[in-house]
Amino acid sequence: MNSKEKILEIISSILDIDISKLDNSTTPQDLIEWDSLANMNIFVSLADEINSNLTYEEYSKCSNIGDLLEKFK
């Protein structure tokens, strides 16, 4: 599994939605499930599961999933 698939899997699992609802243009505002608590859980899970050095400040600047995926290339 590549990092893109892993990131999408983490997000879909936390939001409890089908992974097919996620693409590069998806933003937290697009999904009612993506509230502030889910946002923090996504950040923490990315840090834990992908061994990310991404800071919360960097994470919070990502406006959509595509921006987030760019951080892990």
Distance bins in CASP14 RR format, pairs under 12 A and 6 or more apart:
PFRMAT RR
TARGET T0000
AUTHOR 0000-0000-0000
RMODE 2
METHOD distances of the structure
MODEL  1
1 7 0 0 0 0 0 1 0 0 0 0 0
1 8 0 0 0 0 1 0 0 0 0 0 0
1 9 1 0 0 1 0 0 0 0 0 0 0
1 10 0 0 0 0 0 1 0 0 0 0 0
1 19 0 0 0 0 0 1 0 0 0 0 0
1 49 0 0 0 0 0 1 0 0 0 0 0
1 50 0 0 0 0 0 1 0 0 0 0 0
2 8 0 0 0 0 0 1 0 0 0 0 0
2 9 0 0 0 0 0 1 0 0 0 0 0
2 50 0 0 0 0 0 1 0 0 0 0 0
2 69 0 0 0 0 0 1 0 0 0 0 0
2 72 0 0 0 0 1 0 0 0 0 0 0
2 73 0 0 0 0 0 1 0 0 0 0 0
3 9 0 0 0 0 0 1 0 0 0 0 0
3 10 0 0 0 0 0 1 0 0 0 0 0
3 46 0 0 0 0 1 0 0 0 0 0 0
3 49 0 0 0 0 0 1 0 0 0 0 0
3 50 1 0 0 1 0 0 0 0 0 0 0
3 51 0 0 0 0 0 1 0 0 0 0 0
3 52 0 0 0 0 1 0 0 0 0 0 0
3 54 0 0 0 0 0 1 0 0 0 0 0
3 68 0 0 0 0 0 1 0 0 0 0 0
3 69 1 0 0 1 0 0 0 0 0 0 0
3 70 0 0 0 0 0 1 0 0 0 0 0
3 71 0 0 0 0 1 0 0 0 0 0 0
3 72 1 0 1 0 0 0 0 0 0 0 0
3 73 1 0 0 1 0 0 0 0 0 0 0
4 10 0 0 0 0 0 1 0 0 0 0 0
4 11 0 0 0 0 0 1 0 0 0 0 0
4 19 0 0 0 0 0 1 0 0 0 0 0
4 22 0 0 0 0 0 1 0 0 0 0 0
4 23 0 0 0 0 0 1 0 0 0 0 0
4 24 0 0 0 0 1 0 0 0 0 0 0
4 50 0 0 0 0 0 1 0 0 0 0 0
4 65 0 0 0 0 1 0 0 0 0 0 0
4 66 0 0 0 0 1 0 0 0 0 0 0
4 68 0 0 0 0 1 0 0 0 0 0 0
4 69 1 0 1 0 0 0 0 0 0 0 0
4 70 0 0 0 0 0 1 0 0 0 0 0
4 71 0 0 0 0 0 1 0 0 0 0 0
4 72 1 0 0 1 0 0 0 0 0 0 0
4 73 0 0 0 0 1 0 0 0 0 0 0
5 11 0 0 0 0 0 1 0 0 0 0 0
5 12 0 0 0 0 0 1 0 0 0 0 0
5 19 0 0 0 0 1 0 0 0 0 0 0
5 22 0 0 0 0 0 1 0 0 0 0 0
5 50 0 0 0 0 0 1 0 0 0 0 0
5 69 0 0 0 0 0 1 0 0 0 0 0
5 72 0 0 0 0 0 1 0 0 0 0 0
6 12 0 0 0 0 0 1 0 0 0 0 0
6 13 0 0 0 0 0 1 0 0 0 0 0
6 19 0 0 0 0 0 1 0 0 0 0 0
6 45 0 0 0 0 0 1 0 0 0 0 0
6 46 0 0 0 0 1 0 0 0 0 0 0
6 48 0 0 0 0 0 1 0 0 0 0 0
6 49 1 0 0 1 0 0 0 0 0 0 0
6 50 1 0 0 1 0 0 0 0 0 0 0
6 51 0 0 0 0 0 1 0 0 0 0 0
6 52 0 0 0 0 0 1 0 0 0 0 0
6 68 0 0 0 0 0 1 0 0 0 0 0
6 69 0 0 0 0 0 1 0 0 0 0 0
6 72 0 0 0 0 1 0 0 0 0 0 0
7 13 0 0 0 0 0 1 0 0 0 0 0
7 14 0 0 0 0 0 1 0 0 0 0 0
7 19 0 0 0 0 0 1 0 0 0 0 0
7 22 0 0 0 0 1 0 0 0 0 0 0
7 24 0 0 0 0 0 1 0 0 0 0 0
7 26 0 0 0 0 0 1 0 0 0 0 0
7 42 0 0 0 0 1 0 0 0 0 0 0
7 43 0 0 0 0 0 1 0 0 0 0 0
7 45 0 0 0 0 1 0 0 0 0 0 0
7 46 1 0 0 1 0 0 0 0 0 0 0
7 47 0 0 0 0 0 1 0 0 0 0 0
7 49 0 0 0 0 1 0 0 0 0 0 0
7 50 1 0 0 1 0 0 0 0 0 0 0
7 52 0 0 0 0 1 0 0 0 0 0 0
7 54 0 0 0 0 0 1 0 0 0 0 0
7 59 0 0 0 0 0 1 0 0 0 0 0
7 62 0 0 0 0 0 1 0 0 0 0 0
7 65 1 0 0 1 0 0 0 0 0 0 0
7 66 0 0 0 0 1 0 0 0 0 0 0
7 67 0 0 0 0 0 1 0 0 0 0 0
7 68 1 0 0 1 0 0 0 0 0 0 0
7 69 1 0 0 1 0 0 0 0 0 0 0
7 70 0 0 0 0 0 1 0 0 0 0 0
7 71 0 0 0 0 1 0 0 0 0 0 0
7 72 1 0 0 1 0 0 0 0 0 0 0
7 73 0 0 0 0 0 1 0 0 0 0 0
8 14 0 0 0 0 0 1 0 0 0 0 0
8 15 0 0 0 0 0 1 0 0 0 0 0
8 17 0 0 0 0 0 1 0 0 0 0 0
8 18 0 0 0 0 0 1 0 0 0 0 0
8 19 1 0 1 0 0 0 0 0 0 0 0
8 20 0 0 0 0 1 0 0 0 0 0 0
8 21 0 0 0 0 1 0 0 0 0 0 0
8 22 1 0 1 0 0 0 0 0 0 0 0
8 23 0 0 0 0 1 0 0 0 0 0 0
8 24 0 0 0 0 0 1 0 0 0 0 0
8 26 0 0 0 0 1 0 0 0 0 0 0
8 42 0 0 0 0 0 1 0 0 0 0 0
8 46 0 0 0 0 0 1 0 0 0 0 0
8 50 0 0 0 0 0 1 0 0 0 0 0
8 65 1 0 0 1 0 0 0 0 0 0 0
8 66 0 0 0 0 0 1 0 0 0 0 0
8 68 0 0 0 0 1 0 0 0 0 0 0
8 69 0 0 0 0 1 0 0 0 0 0 0
8 72 0 0 0 0 0 1 0 0 0 0 0
9 15 0 0 0 0 0 1 0 0 0 0 0
9 17 0 0 0 0 0 1 0 0 0 0 0
9 18 0 0 0 0 0 1 0 0 0 0 0
9 19 1 0 0 1 0 0 0 0 0 0 0
9 22 0 0 0 0 1 0 0 0 0 0 0
9 42 0 0 0 0 0 1 0 0 0 0 0
9 45 0 0 0 0 1 0 0 0 0 0 0
9 46 0 0 0 0 0 1 0 0 0 0 0
9 49 0 0 0 0 1 0 0 0 0 0 0
9 50 0 0 0 0 0 1 0 0 0 0 0
10 19 0 0 0 0 0 1 0 0 0 0 0
10 22 0 0 0 0 0 1 0 0 0 0 0
10 38 0 0 0 0 0 1 0 0 0 0 0
10 41 0 0 0 0 1 0 0 0 0 0 0
10 42 1 0 0 1 0 0 0 0 0 0 0
10 43 0 0 0 0 0 1 0 0 0 0 0
10 44 0 0 0 0 0 1 0 0 0 0 0
10 45 1 0 1 0 0 0 0 0 0 0 0
10 46 1 0 0 1 0 0 0 0 0 0 0
10 47 0 0 0 0 0 1 0 0 0 0 0
10 48 0 0 0 0 1 0 0 0 0 0 0
10 49 1 0 0 1 0 0 0 0 0 0 0
10 50 1 0 0 1 0 0 0 0 0 0 0
10 52 0 0 0 0 0 1 0 0 0 0 0
10 65 0 0 0 0 0 1 0 0 0 0 0
10 68 0 0 0 0 0 1 0 0 0 0 0
10 69 0 0 0 0 0 1 0 0 0 0 0
10 72 0 0 0 0 0 1 0 0 0 0 0
11 17 0 0 0 0 1 0 0 0 0 0 0
11 18 0 0 0 0 0 1 0 0 0 0 0
11 19 0 0 0 0 1 0 0 0 0 0 0
11 21 0 0 0 0 1 0 0 0 0 0 0
11 22 1 0 0 1 0 0 0 0 0 0 0
11 23 0 0 0 0 0 1 0 0 0 0 0
11 26 0 0 0 0 1 0 0 0 0 0 0
11 27 0 0 0 0 0 1 0 0 0 0 0
11 28 0 0 0 0 0 1 0 0 0 0 0
11 30 0 0 0 0 0 1 0 0 0 0 0
11 31 0 0 0 0 1 0 0 0 0 0 0
11 33 0 0 0 0 1 0 0 0 0 0 0
11 34 0 0 0 0 1 0 0 0 0 0 0
11 38 0 0 0 0 1 0 0 0 0 0 0
11 39 0 0 0 0 0 1 0 0 0 0 0
11 41 0 0 0 0 1 0 0 0 0 0 0
11 42 1 0 1 0 0 0 0 0 0 0 0
11 43 0 0 0 0 0 1 0 0 0 0 0
11 45 0 0 0 0 1 0 0 0 0 0 0
11 46 0 0 0 0 1 0 0 0 0 0 0
11 49 0 0 0 0 0 1 0 0 0 0 0
11 50 0 0 0 0 0 1 0 0 0 0 0
11 62 0 0 0 0 0 1 0 0 0 0 0
11 64 0 0 0 0 0 1 0 0 0 0 0
11 65 1 0 0 1 0 0 0 0 0 0 0
11 66 0 0 0 0 0 1 0 0 0 0 0
11 68 0 0 0 0 1 0 0 0 0 0 0
11 69 0 0 0 0 0 1 0 0 0 0 0
12 18 1 0 0 1 0 0 0 0 0 0 0
12 19 1 0 1 0 0 0 0 0 0 0 0
12 20 0 0 0 0 1 0 0 0 0 0 0
12 21 1 0 0 1 0 0 0 0 0 0 0
12 22 1 0 1 0 0 0 0 0 0 0 0
12 23 0 0 0 0 0 1 0 0 0 0 0
12 26 0 0 0 0 0 1 0 0 0 0 0
12 31 0 0 0 0 0 1 0 0 0 0 0
12 33 0 0 0 0 1 0 0 0 0 0 0
12 34 0 0 0 0 0 1 0 0 0 0 0
12 38 0 0 0 0 0 1 0 0 0 0 0
12 42 0 0 0 0 0 1 0 0 0 0 0
12 45 0 0 0 0 0 1 0 0 0 0 0
12 65 0 0 0 0 0 1 0 0 0 0 0
13 19 0 0 0 0 1 0 0 0 0 0 0
13 22 0 0 0 0 0 1 0 0 0 0 0
13 33 0 0 0 0 0 1 0 0 0 0 0
13 38 0 0 0 0 0 1 0 0 0 0 0
13 41 0 0 0 0 1 0 0 0 0 0 0
13 42 0 0 0 0 1 0 0 0 0 0 0
13 45 0 0 0 0 1 0 0 0 0 0 0
13 46 0 0 0 0 0 1 0 0 0 0 0
13 49 0 0 0 0 0 1 0 0 0 0 0
14 22 0 0 0 0 0 1 0 0 0 0 0
14 28 0 0 0 0 0 1 0 0 0 0 0
14 31 0 0 0 0 0 1 0 0 0 0 0
14 33 0 0 0 0 1 0 0 0 0 0 0
14 34 0 0 0 0 1 0 0 0 0 0 0
14 35 0 0 0 0 0 1 0 0 0 0 0
14 37 0 0 0 0 1 0 0 0 0 0 0
14 38 1 0 1 0 0 0 0 0 0 0 0
14 39 0 0 0 0 1 0 0 0 0 0 0
14 40 0 0 0 0 1 0 0 0 0 0 0
14 41 1 0 1 0 0 0 0 0 0 0 0
14 42 1 0 1 0 0 0 0 0 0 0 0
14 43 0 0 0 0 1 0 0 0 0 0 0
14 44 0 0 0 0 1 0 0 0 0 0 0
14 45 1 0 0 1 0 0 0 0 0 0 0
14 46 0 0 0 0 1 0 0 0 0 0 0
14 48 0 0 0 0 0 1 0 0 0 0 0
14 49 0 0 0 0 0 1 0 0 0 0 0
15 21 0 0 0 0 1 0 0 0 0 0 0
15 22 0 0 0 0 1 0 0 0 0 0 0
15 26 0 0 0 0 0 1 0 0 0 0 0
15 28 0 0 0 0 1 0 0 0 0 0 0
15 30 0 0 0 0 0 1 0 0 0 0 0
15 31 1 0 0 1 0 0 0 0 0 0 0
15 32 0 0 0 0 1 0 0 0 0 0 0
15 33 1 0 1 0 0 0 0 0 0 0 0
15 34 1 0 1 0 0 0 0 0 0 0 0
15 35 0 0 0 0 1 0 0 0 0 0 0
15 37 0 0 0 0 0 1 0 0 0 0 0
15 38 1 0 1 0 0 0 0 0 0 0 0
15 39 0 0 0 0 1 0 0 0 0 0 0
15 41 0 0 0 0 1 0 0 0 0 0 0
15 42 0 0 0 0 1 0 0 0 0 0 0
15 45 0 0 0 0 0 1 0 0 0 0 0
15 65 0 0 0 0 0 1 0 0 0 0 0
16 31 0 0 0 0 0 1 0 0 0 0 0
16 32 0 0 0 0 0 1 0 0 0 0 0
16 33 1 0 0 1 0 0 0 0 0 0 0
16 34 0 0 0 0 0 1 0 0 0 0 0
16 38 0 0 0 0 1 0 0 0 0 0 0
16 41 0 0 0 0 0 1 0 0 0 0 0
17 26 0 0 0 0 1 0 0 0 0 0 0
17 30 0 0 0 0 0 1 0 0 0 0 0
17 31 1 0 0 1 0 0 0 0 0 0 0
17 32 0 0 0 0 1 0 0 0 0 0 0
17 33 1 0 1 0 0 0 0 0 0 0 0
17 34 0 0 0 0 1 0 0 0 0 0 0
17 38 0 0 0 0 0 1 0 0 0 0 0
18 31 0 0 0 0 0 1 0 0 0 0 0
18 33 0 0 0 0 0 1 0 0 0 0 0
19 26 0 0 0 0 0 1 0 0 0 0 0
19 65 0 0 0 0 0 1 0 0 0 0 0
20 26 0 0 0 0 0 1 0 0 0 0 0
21 30 0 0 0 0 1 0 0 0 0 0 0
21 31 1 0 0 1 0 0 0 0 0 0 0
21 32 0 0 0 0 0 1 0 0 0 0 0
21 33 0 0 0 0 1 0 0 0 0 0 0
21 34 0 0 0 0 0 1 0 0 0 0 0
21 65 0 0 0 0 0 1 0 0 0 0 0
22 28 0 0 0 0 0 1 0 0 0 0 0
22 30 0 0 0 0 1 0 0 0 0 0 0
22 31 0 0 0 0 1 0 0 0 0 0 0
22 33 0 0 0 0 0 1 0 0 0 0 0
22 34 0 0 0 0 1 0 0 0 0 0 0
22 42 0 0 0 0 0 1 0 0 0 0 0
22 64 0 0 0 0 0 1 0 0 0 0 0
22 65 1 0 1 0 0 0 0 0 0 0 0
22 66 0 0 0 0 1 0 0 0 0 0 0
22 68 0 0 0 0 0 1 0 0 0 0 0
22 69 0 0 0 0 0 1 0 0 0 0 0
23 30 0 0 0 0 1 0 0 0 0 0 0
23 31 0 0 0 0 0 1 0 0 0 0 0
23 64 0 0 0 0 1 0 0 0 0 0 0
23 65 1 0 0 1 0 0 0 0 0 0 0
23 66 0 0 0 0 1 0 0 0 0 0 0
23 68 0 0 0 0 0 1 0 0 0 0 0
23 69 0 0 0 0 0 1 0 0 0 0 0
24 30 0 0 0 0 0 1 0 0 0 0 0
24 62 0 0 0 0 0 1 0 0 0 0 0
24 63 0 0 0 0 0 1 0 0 0 0 0
24 64 1 0 0 1 0 0 0 0 0 0 0
24 65 1 0 1 0 0 0 0 0 0 0 0
24 66 1 1 0 0 0 0 0 0 0 0 0
24 67 0 0 0 0 1 0 0 0 0 0 0
24 68 0 0 0 0 1 0 0 0 0 0 0
24 69 1 0 0 1 0 0 0 0 0 0 0
24 70 0 0 0 0 1 0 0 0 0 0 0
25 31 0 0 0 0 0 1 0 0 0 0 0
25 63 0 0 0 0 1 0 0 0 0 0 0
25 64 1 0 1 0 0 0 0 0 0 0 0
25 65 1 0 0 1 0 0 0 0 0 0 0
25 66 1 0 0 1 0 0 0 0 0 0 0
25 67 0 0 0 0 1 0 0 0 0 0 0
25 68 0 0 0 0 0 1 0 0 0 0 0
25 69 0 0 0 0 0 1 0 0 0 0 0
26 33 0 0 0 0 0 1 0 0 0 0 0
26 34 0 0 0 0 1 0 0 0 0 0 0
26 62 0 0 0 0 0 1 0 0 0 0 0
26 63 0 0 0 0 0 1 0 0 0 0 0
26 64 1 0 0 1 0 0 0 0 0 0 0
26 65 1 0 1 0 0 0 0 0 0 0 0
26 66 0 0 0 0 1 0 0 0 0 0 0
26 67 0 0 0 0 0 1 0 0 0 0 0
26 68 0 0 0 0 1 0 0 0 0 0 0
26 69 0 0 0 0 0 1 0 0 0 0 0
27 34 0 0 0 0 1 0 0 0 0 0 0
27 39 0 0 0 0 0 1 0 0 0 0 0
27 62 0 0 0 0 1 0 0 0 0 0 0
27 63 1 0 0 1 0 0 0 0 0 0 0
27 64 1 0 1 0 0 0 0 0 0 0 0
27 65 1 0 0 1 0 0 0 0 0 0 0
27 66 0 0 0 0 1 0 0 0 0 0 0
27 67 0 0 0 0 1 0 0 0 0 0 0
27 68 0 0 0 0 0 1 0 0 0 0 0
28 34 1 0 1 0 0 0 0 0 0 0 0
28 35 1 0 0 1 0 0 0 0 0 0 0
28 36 0 0 0 0 1 0 0 0 0 0 0
28 37 0 0 0 0 0 1 0 0 0 0 0
28 38 0 0 0 0 1 0 0 0 0 0 0
28 39 1 0 0 1 0 0 0 0 0 0 0
28 40 0 0 0 0 0 1 0 0 0 0 0
28 42 0 0 0 0 1 0 0 0 0 0 0
28 43 0 0 0 0 0 1 0 0 0 0 0
28 59 0 0 0 0 0 1 0 0 0 0 0
28 60 0 0 0 0 0 1 0 0 0 0 0
28 62 0 0 0 0 1 0 0 0 0 0 0
28 63 0 0 0 0 1 0 0 0 0 0 0
28 64 0 0 0 0 1 0 0 0 0 0 0
28 65 0 0 0 0 1 0 0 0 0 0 0
28 67 0 0 0 0 0 1 0 0 0 0 0
28 68 0 0 0 0 0 1 0 0 0 0 0
29 35 0 0 0 0 0 1 0 0 0 0 0
29 39 0 0 0 0 0 1 0 0 0 0 0
29 63 0 0 0 0 1 0 0 0 0 0 0
29 64 0 0 0 0 1 0 0 0 0 0 0
30 63 0 0 0 0 0 1 0 0 0 0 0
30 64 0 0 0 0 1 0 0 0 0 0 0
30 65 0 0 0 0 1 0 0 0 0 0 0
31 38 0 0 0 0 1 0 0 0 0 0 0
31 39 0 0 0 0 0 1 0 0 0 0 0
31 42 0 0 0 0 0 1 0 0 0 0 0
31 64 0 0 0 0 0 1 0 0 0 0 0
31 65 0 0 0 0 0 1 0 0 0 0 0
32 38 0 0 0 0 1 0 0 0 0 0 0
33 39 0 0 0 0 0 1 0 0 0 0 0
33 41 0 0 0 0 0 1 0 0 0 0 0
33 42 0 0 0 0 0 1 0 0 0 0 0
34 40 0 0 0 0 0 1 0 0 0 0 0
34 41 0 0 0 0 0 1 0 0 0 0 0
34 42 0 0 0 0 1 0 0 0 0 0 0
34 43 0 0 0 0 0 1 0 0 0 0 0
34 64 0 0 0 0 0 1 0 0 0 0 0
34 65 0 0 0 0 0 1 0 0 0 0 0
35 41 0 0 0 0 1 0 0 0 0 0 0
35 42 0 0 0 0 0 1 0 0 0 0 0
36 42 0 0 0 0 0 1 0 0 0 0 0
36 43 0 0 0 0 0 1 0 0 0 0 0
36 60 0 0 0 0 0 1 0 0 0 0 0
37 43 0 0 0 0 0 1 0 0 0 0 0
37 44 0 0 0 0 0 1 0 0 0 0 0
38 44 0 0 0 0 0 1 0 0 0 0 0
38 45 0 0 0 0 0 1 0 0 0 0 0
39 45 0 0 0 0 0 1 0 0 0 0 0
39 46 0 0 0 0 0 1 0 0 0 0 0
39 56 0 0 0 0 1 0 0 0 0 0 0
39 59 0 0 0 0 1 0 0 0 0 0 0
39 60 0 0 0 0 1 0 0 0 0 0 0
39 62 0 0 0 0 0 1 0 0 0 0 0
39 68 0 0 0 0 0 1 0 0 0 0 0
40 46 0 0 0 0 0 1 0 0 0 0 0
40 47 0 0 0 0 0 1 0 0 0 0 0
40 56 0 0 0 0 1 0 0 0 0 0 0
40 59 0 0 0 0 1 0 0 0 0 0 0
40 60 0 0 0 0 0 1 0 0 0 0 0
41 47 0 0 0 0 0 1 0 0 0 0 0
41 48 0 0 0 0 0 1 0 0 0 0 0
41 49 0 0 0 0 0 1 0 0 0 0 0
42 48 0 0 0 0 0 1 0 0 0 0 0
42 49 0 0 0 0 0 1 0 0 0 0 0
42 50 0 0 0 0 0 1 0 0 0 0 0
42 52 0 0 0 0 0 1 0 0 0 0 0
42 54 0 0 0 0 0 1 0 0 0 0 0
42 56 0 0 0 0 0 1 0 0 0 0 0
42 59 0 0 0 0 1 0 0 0 0 0 0
42 60 0 0 0 0 0 1 0 0 0 0 0
42 62 0 0 0 0 0 1 0 0 0 0 0
42 65 0 0 0 0 0 1 0 0 0 0 0
42 68 0 0 0 0 1 0 0 0 0 0 0
43 49 0 0 0 0 0 1 0 0 0 0 0
43 50 0 0 0 0 0 1 0 0 0 0 0
43 52 0 0 0 0 1 0 0 0 0 0 0
43 54 1 0 0 1 0 0 0 0 0 0 0
43 55 0 0 0 0 1 0 0 0 0 0 0
43 56 1 0 0 1 0 0 0 0 0 0 0
43 57 0 0 0 0 0 1 0 0 0 0 0
43 58 0 0 0 0 1 0 0 0 0 0 0
43 59 1 0 1 0 0 0 0 0 0 0 0
43 60 0 0 0 0 1 0 0 0 0 0 0
43 62 0 0 0 0 0 1 0 0 0 0 0
43 68 0 0 0 0 1 0 0 0 0 0 0
43 71 0 0 0 0 0 1 0 0 0 0 0
44 50 0 0 0 0 0 1 0 0 0 0 0
44 52 0 0 0 0 1 0 0 0 0 0 0
44 54 0 0 0 0 0 1 0 0 0 0 0
44 56 0 0 0 0 1 0 0 0 0 0 0
44 59 0 0 0 0 0 1 0 0 0 0 0
45 51 0 0 0 0 0 1 0 0 0 0 0
45 52 0 0 0 0 1 0 0 0 0 0 0
45 54 0 0 0 0 0 1 0 0 0 0 0
45 59 0 0 0 0 0 1 0 0 0 0 0
46 52 1 0 1 0 0 0 0 0 0 0 0
46 53 0 0 0 0 0 1 0 0 0 0 0
46 54 1 0 0 1 0 0 0 0 0 0 0
46 55 0 0 0 0 0 1 0 0 0 0 0
46 56 0 0 0 0 0 1 0 0 0 0 0
46 58 0 0 0 0 0 1 0 0 0 0 0
46 59 1 0 0 1 0 0 0 0 0 0 0
46 62 0 0 0 0 0 1 0 0 0 0 0
46 65 0 0 0 0 0 1 0 0 0 0 0
46 68 0 0 0 0 1 0 0 0 0 0 0
46 69 0 0 0 0 0 1 0 0 0 0 0
46 71 0 0 0 0 1 0 0 0 0 0 0
46 72 0 0 0 0 1 0 0 0 0 0 0
47 53 0 0 0 0 1 0 0 0 0 0 0
47 54 1 0 0 1 0 0 0 0 0 0 0
47 55 0 0 0 0 1 0 0 0 0 0 0
47 56 0 0 0 0 1 0 0 0 0 0 0
47 58 0 0 0 0 0 1 0 0 0 0 0
47 59 0 0 0 0 1 0 0 0 0 0 0
47 71 0 0 0 0 0 1 0 0 0 0 0
47 72 0 0 0 0 0 1 0 0 0 0 0
48 54 0 0 0 0 0 1 0 0 0 0 0
49 72 0 0 0 0 0 1 0 0 0 0 0
50 59 0 0 0 0 0 1 0 0 0 0 0
50 68 0 0 0 0 0 1 0 0 0 0 0
50 69 0 0 0 0 0 1 0 0 0 0 0
50 71 0 0 0 0 0 1 0 0 0 0 0
50 72 1 0 0 1 0 0 0 0 0 0 0
51 72 0 0 0 0 0 1 0 0 0 0 0
52 58 0 0 0 0 1 0 0 0 0 0 0
52 59 0 0 0 0 1 0 0 0 0 0 0
52 68 0 0 0 0 0 1 0 0 0 0 0
52 71 1 0 0 1 0 0 0 0 0 0 0
52 72 1 0 0 1 0 0 0 0 0 0 0
53 59 0 0 0 0 0 1 0 0 0 0 0
53 71 0 0 0 0 1 0 0 0 0 0 0
53 72 0 0 0 0 0 1 0 0 0 0 0
54 60 0 0 0 0 0 1 0 0 0 0 0
54 61 0 0 0 0 0 1 0 0 0 0 0
54 62 0 0 0 0 1 0 0 0 0 0 0
54 67 0 0 0 0 0 1 0 0 0 0 0
54 68 0 0 0 0 1 0 0 0 0 0 0
54 69 0 0 0 0 0 1 0 0 0 0 0
54 70 0 0 0 0 0 1 0 0 0 0 0
54 71 1 0 1 0 0 0 0 0 0 0 0
54 72 1 0 0 1 0 0 0 0 0 0 0
55 61 0 0 0 0 1 0 0 0 0 0 0
55 62 0 0 0 0 0 1 0 0 0 0 0
55 71 0 0 0 0 0 1 0 0 0 0 0
56 62 0 0 0 0 0 1 0 0 0 0 0
57 71 0 0 0 0 0 1 0 0 0 0 0
58 67 0 0 0 0 1 0 0 0 0 0 0
58 68 0 0 0 0 1 0 0 0 0 0 0
58 70 0 0 0 0 0 1 0 0 0 0 0
58 71 1 0 0 1 0 0 0 0 0 0 0
58 72 0 0 0 0 0 1 0 0 0 0 0
59 65 0 0 0 0 0 1 0 0 0 0 0
59 67 0 0 0 0 1 0 0 0 0 0 0
59 68 1 0 0 1 0 0 0 0 0 0 0
59 70 0 0 0 0 0 1 0 0 0 0 0
59 71 1 0 0 1 0 0 0 0 0 0 0
59 72 0 0 0 0 0 1 0 0 0 0 0
60 67 0 0 0 0 0 1 0 0 0 0 0
60 68 0 0 0 0 0 1 0 0 0 0 0
60 71 0 0 0 0 0 1 0 0 0 0 0
61 67 1 0 0 1 0 0 0 0 0 0 0
61 68 0 0 0 0 1 0 0 0 0 0 0
61 70 0 0 0 0 0 1 0 0 0 0 0
61 71 0 0 0 0 1 0 0 0 0 0 0
62 68 1 0 1 0 0 0 0 0 0 0 0
62 69 0 0 0 0 1 0 0 0 0 0 0
62 70 0 0 0 0 1 0 0 0 0 0 0
62 71 1 0 0 1 0 0 0 0 0 0 0
62 72 0 0 0 0 0 1 0 0 0 0 0
63 70 0 0 0 0 0 1 0 0 0 0 0
64 70 0 0 0 0 0 1 0 0 0 0 0
64 71 0 0 0 0 0 1 0 0 0 0 0
65 71 0 0 0 0 0 1 0 0 0 0 0
65 72 0 0 0 0 0 1 0 0 0 0 0
66 72 0 0 0 0 0 1 0 0 0 0 0
66 73 0 0 0 0 0 1 0 0 0 0 0
67 73 0 0 0 0 0 1 0 0 0 0 0
END
